[in-house]
Amino acid sequence: MKIAKEELVRDIEQARERLDSSIERKEDYEAIYQNSLDLDRLIEQYIASGF
């Protein structure tokens, strides 16, 4: 279970970096929105897992 938690935390950090980067590069709305949804989905998984 610890490995799964570490992987999920790593995935969340990577998704956050992608979102931040897309905002900094002023990408189009759809790209930023999709990155935001990806991050939200991962955070939701983290919370649902009870970590």
C-alpha positions as CSV (number, residue, x, y, z in Angstrom):
1,M,0.0,0.0,0.0
2,K,2.9,2.3,0.7
3,I,4.2,1.9,-2.8
4,A,0.8,2.8,-4.2
5,K,0.6,5.9,-2.1
6,E,4.1,7.0,-3.2
7,E,3.2,6.4,-6.8
8,L,0.0,8.4,-6.5
9,V,1.9,11.3,-4.7
10,R,4.4,11.3,-7.5
11,D,1.6,11.4,-10.1
12,I,0.0,14.3,-8.3
13,E,3.2,16.2,-8.3
14,Q,3.8,15.6,-12.0
15,A,0.2,16.7,-12.8
16,R,0.7,19.8,-10.7
17,E,3.9,20.6,-12.6
18,R,2.1,20.1,-15.9
19,L,-0.7,22.4,-14.9
20,D,1.7,25.1,-13.6
21,S,3.7,24.9,-16.7
22,S,0.7,25.2,-19.0
23,I,-0.4,28.3,-17.1
24,E,3.0,29.9,-17.3
25,R,3.3,29.2,-21.0
26,K,-0.2,30.7,-21.5
27,E,-1.5,27.6,-23.3
28,D,-5.0,27.6,-24.6
29,Y,-7.9,27.2,-22.2
30,E,-8.6,23.6,-23.2
31,A,-5.1,22.5,-22.4
32,I,-5.1,24.2,-19.0
33,Y,-8.5,22.9,-18.2
34,Q,-7.6,19.3,-19.1
35,N,-4.4,19.6,-17.0
36,S,-6.6,20.8,-14.1
37,L,-9.0,18.0,-14.5
38,D,-6.2,15.5,-14.5
39,L,-4.8,16.9,-11.3
40,D,-8.3,17.0,-9.7
41,R,-8.9,13.3,-10.6
42,L,-5.6,12.3,-9.0
43,I,-6.3,14.2,-5.8
44,E,-9.8,12.7,-5.7
45,Q,-8.2,9.2,-5.9
46,Y,-5.8,10.1,-3.1
47,I,-8.6,11.2,-0.9
48,A,-10.8,8.3,-1.7
49,S,-7.9,5.9,-0.9
50,G,-7.8,7.3,2.7
51,F,-4.2,8.2,2.6
